[in-house]
Amino acid sequence: MAEILTIPKKLAQKGDLILVPRADYEEMIKIKKRLLWEEKDTDEAIRVFEKERKTGKLRKAYSFSEILGGRKS
């Protein structure tokens, strides 16, 4: 006897349904979590940058050696 899969109308009316192997689904969830974390981290970096820019704490560097504390060009 063939296995039967019943999809409730409530789910079927929300749009396309797809079936994926569990391992693939779990990998997609991991990627989604990582991307959300990276987005939050980027948002925090932008917030700090804007705050420091407004308070005048940022300096311009014209070379990488200036950033590392070398002499100015």
ROPA-224897 format. One record per residue (C-alpha): residue number from 1; residue in three letters; z negated, x, y. Coordinates in steps of 0.02 Angstrom, whole numbers. Layout:
REM residues N
{num = NUM	residu = ALA	zz = Z	xx = X	yy = Y}
...
***
This chain:
REM residues 73
{num = 1	residu = MET	zz = 0	xx = 0	yy = 0}
{num = 2	residu = ALA	zz = 45	xx = 65	yy = 173}
{num = 3	residu = GLU	zz = -89	xx = 93	yy = 302}
{num = 4	residu = ILE	zz = -88	xx = -31	yy = 444}
{num = 5	residu = LEU	zz = -138	xx = 9	yy = 622}
{num = 6	residu = THR	zz = -180	xx = -138	yy = 735}
{num = 7	residu = ILE	zz = -174	xx = -110	yy = 922}
{num = 8	residu = PRO	zz = -274	xx = -236	yy = 1023}
{num = 9	residu = LYS	zz = -173	xx = -331	yy = 1154}
{num = 10	residu = LYS	zz = -293	xx = -271	yy = 1289}
{num = 11	residu = LEU	zz = -241	xx = -90	yy = 1257}
{num = 12	residu = ALA	zz = -58	xx = -125	yy = 1228}
{num = 13	residu = GLN	zz = -40	xx = -212	yy = 1397}
{num = 14	residu = LYS	zz = -102	xx = -61	yy = 1495}
{num = 15	residu = GLY	zz = 58	xx = 37	yy = 1466}
{num = 16	residu = ASP	zz = 133	xx = 156	yy = 1341}
{num = 17	residu = LEU	zz = 24	xx = 212	yy = 1196}
{num = 18	residu = ILE	zz = 45	xx = 377	yy = 1108}
{num = 19	residu = LEU	zz = -32	xx = 451	yy = 953}
{num = 20	residu = VAL	zz = -75	xx = 636	yy = 949}
{num = 21	residu = PRO	zz = -168	xx = 741	yy = 824}
{num = 22	residu = ARG	zz = -354	xx = 757	yy = 863}
{num = 23	residu = ALA	zz = -342	xx = 947	yy = 885}
{num = 24	residu = ASP	zz = -207	xx = 924	yy = 1018}
{num = 25	residu = TYR	zz = -309	xx = 789	yy = 1105}
{num = 26	residu = GLU	zz = -463	xx = 900	yy = 1110}
{num = 27	residu = GLU	zz = -361	xx = 1045	yy = 1178}
{num = 28	residu = MET	zz = -294	xx = 932	yy = 1317}
{num = 29	residu = ILE	zz = -473	xx = 882	yy = 1360}
{num = 30	residu = LYS	zz = -524	xx = 1066	yy = 1372}
{num = 31	residu = ILE	zz = -377	xx = 1103	yy = 1486}
{num = 32	residu = LYS	zz = -418	xx = 953	yy = 1595}
{num = 33	residu = LYS	zz = -600	xx = 1008	yy = 1612}
{num = 34	residu = ARG	zz = -547	xx = 1185	yy = 1657}
{num = 35	residu = LEU	zz = -424	xx = 1123	yy = 1788}
{num = 36	residu = LEU	zz = -555	xx = 1008	yy = 1864}
{num = 37	residu = TRP	zz = -679	xx = 1153	yy = 1871}
{num = 38	residu = GLU	zz = -548	xx = 1265	yy = 1954}
{num = 39	residu = GLU	zz = -510	xx = 1128	yy = 2080}
{num = 40	residu = LYS	zz = -695	xx = 1109	yy = 2125}
{num = 41	residu = ASP	zz = -712	xx = 1298	yy = 2138}
{num = 42	residu = THR	zz = -561	xx = 1306	yy = 2254}
{num = 43	residu = ASP	zz = -627	xx = 1162	yy = 2360}
{num = 44	residu = GLU	zz = -794	xx = 1255	yy = 2378}
{num = 45	residu = ALA	zz = -705	xx = 1416	yy = 2429}
{num = 46	residu = ILE	zz = -606	xx = 1320	yy = 2562}
{num = 47	residu = ARG	zz = -765	xx = 1238	yy = 2626}
{num = 48	residu = VAL	zz = -851	xx = 1407	yy = 2643}
{num = 49	residu = PHE	zz = -698	xx = 1482	yy = 2727}
{num = 50	residu = GLU	zz = -688	xx = 1341	yy = 2854}
{num = 51	residu = LYS	zz = -874	xx = 1353	yy = 2891}
{num = 52	residu = GLU	zz = -868	xx = 1541	yy = 2917}
{num = 53	residu = ARG	zz = -708	xx = 1529	yy = 3020}
{num = 54	residu = LYS	zz = -789	xx = 1402	yy = 3136}
{num = 55	residu = THR	zz = -946	xx = 1508	yy = 3159}
{num = 56	residu = GLY	zz = -844	xx = 1666	yy = 3192}
{num = 57	residu = LYS	zz = -905	xx = 1762	yy = 3040}
{num = 58	residu = LEU	zz = -730	xx = 1808	yy = 2981}
{num = 59	residu = ARG	zz = -644	xx = 1970	yy = 3033}
{num = 60	residu = LYS	zz = -462	xx = 2016	yy = 3025}
{num = 61	residu = ALA	zz = -413	xx = 2163	yy = 2916}
{num = 62	residu = TYR	zz = -247	xx = 2248	yy = 2942}
{num = 63	residu = SER	zz = -253	xx = 2348	yy = 2781}
{num = 64	residu = PHE	zz = -337	xx = 2344	yy = 2613}
{num = 65	residu = SER	zz = -432	xx = 2503	yy = 2655}
{num = 66	residu = GLU	zz = -516	xx = 2412	yy = 2801}
{num = 67	residu = ILE	zz = -579	xx = 2282	yy = 2680}
{num = 68	residu = LEU	zz = -652	xx = 2418	yy = 2571}
{num = 69	residu = GLY	zz = -736	xx = 2501	yy = 2720}
{num = 70	residu = GLY	zz = -611	xx = 2638	yy = 2757}
{num = 71	residu = ARG	zz = -559	xx = 2694	yy = 2928}
{num = 72	residu = LYS	zz = -459	xx = 2577	yy = 3039}
{num = 73	residu = SER	zz = -272	xx = 2601	yy = 3065}
***
